[in-house]
Amino acid sequence: DERRGVVTLRISVIGTGYLGATHAACMAELGYEVIGLDVDASKLTALAAGILPFHEPGLPELLRKHVASGRLRFTDSYAEAAAAADIHFITVGTPQRADSQSADMSYVDGAVDSLLEHITGQALIVGKSTVPVGTARRLTERIAANALPGSEITLAWNPEFLREGFAVKDTLTPDRLVYGLSDTEPHGFGLRKIREVYAPILERGTPEIVTDLETAELVKVAANAFLATKISFINAFAEVTETVGGDIKTLADAIGHDSRIGRRFLNAGVGFGGGCLPKDIRALQARVSELGLSHTMGFLAEVDQINLRRRDRVVSLASSMLGNELAGKHICVLGVTFKPDSDDVRDSPALDIAVRLYNAGADVSVYDPQGNKNAAGRFPRLHYVDSWQEAAKDTDIVLLLTEWQEFRDLDPTELGEVVSTRALIDGRNVLDRQAWRVAGWTITGPGEYFQV
Ligand code: NAD
């Protein structure tokens, strides 16, 4: 199997979740021989059958194509992965620990240790998971201490910036490629190999940043800290306009025209969530605190607090619109994923709000185009249904909490015929206030001055 006269690269991807499954399929799309490894047997069974066990637009097609071509296969055996590849991407999870704000590094450490037991020749390990700064340096020492005799292992860190919902596009046409190596000498094994992997992407003029391990680790968390800050920045102003009046969207438009600021990520709403931003800003605070530098990232505690207050706001708004009584009220929740075009409910503001309303005694009906299953896995007691019509039937208030296109397209008259009361909180500020008011709705959302 040859591509441009070069022997095809042999790649393993360790951890086949949102990031790893995408990376594996995209590496196969670039023409390589890829083996994906996970410890979750049910995930592997699905993937090996060409079935994607989560929702990501465009990825099922790639997965099917390359499982069928034989270029992409899956295993639970580290021995097999070590034998089948000499470039190993680490894409396991780094979730927040249950007992602190720190990242749980046991999966990354475990994956590297398992690889070390089986790598016998020359190999490159490329970390992609989001990790606390200093991890790669620590792992380099672990590798030096535990690698099998005769093996020669190089470690690189190559943070991933993909967005769920755009994962395939972001992997194949990223804004930039960043890799940190302990030796950035152009003919060094690590840099040469990683450039070979990304050659088809680099050839299109994609910016390439070659740096040291610490910078590579920090680039990822810095990007997420900045994005989280931008969202909380506009949400802090939403708290002000909620009290004094004013139009948060116009404010965002007006400052967004300044190209130094930019309009994107300036939407007031129910705040950020998901498997990345919340845990990444917390892990960063925990890490700088370990380094004796907690003062540097103190503002991220505020960013987090502003973000969490968004959820309180929706709950209290719903309560006041329902006569300061949630118990026994029928509430329709549209959207439980942390964002549209994903089935991911990790740290989802929408799901958190739905659960809080339920805990306050409301009868909560939930519809999400893709997220019901994952949400039900976490909170089985909400009433999950398969359409917005069912969710809204005879309800006292509708909460739009994730801006799926299906909800942006809702017709106020059609929805009005289903509900018992025409009251709506547009948690993402995506509905045309005027059109909904004309149809008889009481409607409000983040950043709006509102009195019952
Ligand atoms: P995930 O939970 O969907 O996937 C992690 C996978 O690793 C799971 O399938 C799990 O079974 C597997 N795993 C755990 N321990 C293992 C082991 N020892 N060996 C092999 N497999 C193992 O998580 P994710 O969203 O894909 O995130 C993975 C990493 O990528 C995190 O560090 C995250 O911060 C980062 N990241 C995620 C995204 C995203 O949008 N999801 C984007 C950029 C970076």
Residues whose N, C-alpha, C, O or C-beta is under 5 A from the ligand:
A	BS01	NAD	I14 G15 T16 G17 Y18 L19 G20 L37 D38 V39 D40 T91 V92 G93 T94 Y107 G110 A111 K128 S129 T130 E160 F161 L162 R163 E164 G275
